[in-house]
Each structure stands twice: as C-alpha cells, then as structure tokens.
Amino acid sequence: MKTTILIIITVLLFAAPVFGGEYIIRSQMIDIQPGDGIMEAGSPINPYLIIDSDTGREVGTVSTDMIDLNPGDGFMEPGSTLNPYRIRTND
C-alpha cells in the first residue's frame, strides 16, 4: 500500500507540468477481496483512472502490465522493476 501511494505521488509530481491542471486518481472498481492479487487497484483488470477535476473527463489510466497473483512475496509486486506502473493517456 505504501508503495502504491508513493508511486501515485511520484506520478503526480512529474506529470503535473505536462498536465497543467488538477487531476483525481482513483481505482475503476471497488476491490471486494483486497489482498488476493486479482482486482487490486492499479492492476490491469482494475486500473487507476486519471480524471480531470475541472471537466470530470477521464484523461488516462495507470496500471501494471501483469497481475500479481501472490501479493507480498516480493516477486512481481506492482511498481517493482519486473512489473512497473504504466501511464496511458487518451491522446
């Protein structure tokens, strides 16, 4: 969880000059079984949405390329070298 928050803050700091406005980042769906690795926020199935706070329009997503089916084992963790977050804009 700390890694996810750190990644989001980092993304916002470096992306702020590019975006130039205020943006909201939230998960697409609610994860009813947190910790199982399937519907985790930021996974390919449940990406973070980047939403323009002025217009309410979705401007992109943040997610990993692969699902981590064994969270907490230190391998394929979201945001790690083997499974980095990707920002995809709707340009």
Helices and strands as residue ranges (DSSP letters): H 2-19, E 23-27, E 48-52, E 58-64, E 85-89
